[in-house]
């Protein structure tokens, strides 16, 4: 995160994770975390109060640990995706899920991805393999994001500012089907 409590990021589509990792490494990126499966569940109230207010509550399981994340809107217009972000590691993801459900929240959407994390020029560069394709997510300082994206051959017109859920919903709508969850077979 570039500023405390604020997430600034973009996604860039790549044909494969191998190509994405190779391109990042050729620019001097260093691997911080090996590829691992992330299983994410978005929680909301039955009436979708969080989503309708531009907010999100996610419970992520990856590498034997859990992370609870809140994201909310930030006022203004941005070239990058900018959101308020608060997250904390949790010891027992199952117990946390039961706490959320005890508060009246329900699991609304589940998505999976394989993620490898790199560091380059002060940015976190994640190579995300999803059932919809591969993306490099650049998170950090806006100027560094633009610089690395340009070095990778992407201008602002090719930045993807959608969430994986929104990408999934758009893909499903274009095929005339309900999106359901985004899971690997």
C-alpha positions as CSV (number, residue, x, y, z in Angstrom):
1,X,0.0,0.0,0.0
2,X,1.3,3.4,-0.9
3,X,-0.3,5.3,2.0
4,X,-1.4,3.9,5.3
5,X,-4.9,2.5,4.9
6,X,-5.0,3.1,1.2
7,X,-4.6,0.6,-1.6
8,X,-3.5,1.9,-5.1
9,X,-3.3,-0.8,-7.8
10,X,-3.9,-1.8,-11.4
11,X,-4.2,-5.2,-13.2
12,X,-2.5,-6.0,-16.5
13,X,-3.6,-8.9,-18.6
14,X,-0.9,-11.4,-19.6
15,X,-1.2,-14.5,-21.8
16,X,0.4,-16.7,-19.1
17,X,1.9,-16.7,-15.6
18,X,5.2,-18.0,-17.0
19,X,5.4,-15.0,-19.4
20,X,4.4,-12.5,-16.6
21,X,7.0,-13.9,-14.2
22,X,9.7,-13.9,-16.8
23,X,9.0,-10.3,-17.8
24,X,9.0,-9.2,-14.1
25,X,12.3,-11.1,-13.4
26,X,13.9,-9.6,-16.5
27,X,13.2,-6.1,-15.1
28,X,14.9,-7.0,-11.8
29,X,12.0,-8.1,-9.7
30,X,12.7,-10.5,-6.9
31,X,10.4,-13.2,-5.7
32,X,8.9,-12.6,-2.3
33,X,6.4,-15.5,-2.1
34,X,6.1,-18.6,-4.2
35,X,3.0,-19.5,-6.1
36,X,0.2,-20.6,-3.8
37,X,-3.6,-21.1,-4.0
38,X,-5.7,-18.3,-2.4
39,X,-9.3,-19.1,-1.5
40,X,-11.3,-15.9,-1.0
41,X,-14.9,-15.5,0.3
42,X,-16.7,-12.1,0.2
43,X,-19.1,-11.6,3.0
44,X,-22.1,-9.2,3.1
45,X,-25.4,-8.7,4.7
46,X,-28.4,-10.5,3.1
47,X,-29.4,-7.2,1.4
48,X,-25.9,-6.6,0.0
49,X,-25.5,-3.4,2.2
50,X,-21.7,-3.5,1.9
51,X,-21.5,-4.0,-1.8
52,X,-24.2,-1.3,-2.5
53,X,-22.1,1.1,-0.5
54,X,-18.9,0.3,-2.4
55,X,-17.5,-1.7,0.5
56,X,-16.1,-5.2,0.7
57,X,-15.3,-7.7,3.5
58,X,-13.1,-10.6,2.5
59,X,-11.8,-13.7,4.3
60,X,-8.8,-15.1,2.5
61,X,-7.1,-18.4,3.2
62,X,-3.6,-18.9,1.7
63,X,-0.6,-20.9,2.8
64,X,-2.2,-22.1,6.0
65,X,-3.1,-18.6,7.3
66,X,-6.1,-16.3,7.1
67,X,-6.4,-12.7,6.3
68,X,-9.5,-10.5,7.0
69,X,-9.7,-7.5,4.7
70,X,-12.1,-4.5,4.6
71,X,-12.1,-2.3,1.5
72,X,-14.0,0.9,1.0
73,X,-14.4,3.7,-1.4
74,X,-12.1,6.8,-1.6
75,X,-13.5,10.1,-2.8
76,X,-12.1,11.5,-6.1
77,X,-11.3,10.4,-9.6
78,X,-8.2,8.2,-10.2
79,X,-6.3,6.7,-13.1
80,X,-5.6,3.7,-10.8
81,X,-7.9,1.7,-8.6
82,X,-7.7,3.5,-5.2
83,X,-9.6,2.1,-2.2
84,X,-9.4,2.3,1.6
85,X,-8.0,-1.0,2.8
86,X,-7.7,-2.5,6.3
87,X,-6.5,-6.0,6.9
88,X,-5.3,-8.2,9.6
89,X,-4.0,-11.7,9.9
90,X,-6.2,-14.2,11.7
91,X,-5.2,-17.4,13.5
92,X,-8.3,-19.4,12.8
93,X,-10.1,-18.7,9.5
94,X,-12.9,-21.1,10.3
95,X,-13.7,-19.5,13.6
96,X,-13.5,-16.0,11.9
97,X,-16.1,-17.2,9.3
98,X,-18.4,-18.3,12.1
99,X,-18.0,-15.0,13.9
100,X,-18.9,-13.1,10.7
101,X,-21.9,-15.3,10.2
102,X,-22.9,-14.8,13.8
103,X,-23.0,-11.1,13.1
104,X,-25.5,-11.6,10.3
105,X,-23.0,-11.6,7.4
106,X,-23.3,-14.3,4.8
107,X,-20.9,-15.7,2.2
108,X,-21.9,-14.0,-1.1
109,X,-19.1,-14.8,-3.5
110,X,-16.1,-17.1,-3.6
111,X,-13.1,-16.9,-5.9
112,X,-9.8,-18.6,-6.2
113,X,-6.5,-17.7,-7.7
114,X,-2.9,-18.9,-7.7
115,X,-0.7,-16.0,-6.7
116,X,3.1,-15.5,-6.7
117,X,4.3,-12.2,-5.2
118,X,7.3,-10.2,-6.4
119,X,8.9,-6.9,-5.4
120,X,10.0,-4.4,-8.0
121,X,10.9,-0.7,-7.6
122,X,9.1,-0.6,-4.3
123,X,5.9,-2.1,-5.7
124,X,4.3,-5.4,-4.9
125,X,3.8,-7.2,-8.2
126,X,1.5,-10.2,-8.0
127,X,1.2,-12.8,-10.8
128,X,-2.4,-14.0,-10.5
129,X,-3.7,-17.0,-12.3
130,X,-7.5,-17.1,-12.3
131,X,-10.0,-19.3,-14.1
132,X,-10.5,-16.3,-16.3
133,X,-6.9,-15.8,-17.2
134,X,-3.6,-14.3,-15.9
135,X,-3.1,-10.8,-14.6
136,X,-0.2,-8.9,-13.1
137,X,-1.4,-6.8,-10.2
138,X,0.9,-3.8,-9.5
139,X,0.3,-2.2,-6.1
140,X,2.0,0.8,-4.5
141,X,3.1,4.3,-5.5
142,X,1.2,5.7,-8.5
143,X,4.3,6.9,-10.3
144,X,6.1,3.6,-9.8
145,X,3.0,1.7,-11.1
146,X,3.0,3.8,-14.2
147,X,6.7,3.4,-14.8
148,X,6.7,-0.4,-14.4
149,X,3.5,-0.8,-16.4
150,X,5.1,1.3,-19.3
151,X,8.2,-0.8,-19.1
152,X,6.0,-3.9,-19.4
153,X,4.4,-2.3,-22.5
154,X,1.1,-1.1,-21.0
155,X,-0.3,2.5,-21.0
156,X,-3.1,3.7,-18.8
157,X,-5.6,2.9,-21.5
158,X,-4.9,-0.9,-20.9
159,X,-5.1,-0.7,-17.1
160,X,-7.8,-3.0,-15.6
161,X,-9.4,-1.3,-12.6
162,X,-12.0,-3.9,-12.0
163,X,-12.1,-6.4,-9.2
164,X,-11.9,-10.1,-10.1
165,X,-15.6,-10.4,-9.2
166,X,-16.4,-7.6,-11.7
167,X,-14.3,-9.1,-14.4
168,X,-16.1,-12.4,-13.8
169,X,-19.5,-10.8,-13.9
170,X,-18.7,-9.0,-17.1
171,X,-17.5,-12.2,-18.7
172,X,-20.6,-14.1,-17.6
173,X,-22.9,-11.3,-18.8
174,X,-21.2,-11.4,-22.3
175,X,-22.1,-15.1,-22.5
176,X,-25.6,-14.6,-21.1
177,X,-25.0,-16.8,-18.0
178,X,-25.1,-16.3,-14.2
179,X,-21.5,-15.8,-12.9
180,X,-21.7,-18.0,-9.8
181,X,-18.4,-18.4,-7.9
182,X,-15.0,-18.2,-9.7
183,X,-13.4,-21.5,-8.8
184,X,-10.9,-23.9,-10.4
185,X,-12.3,-27.3,-11.5
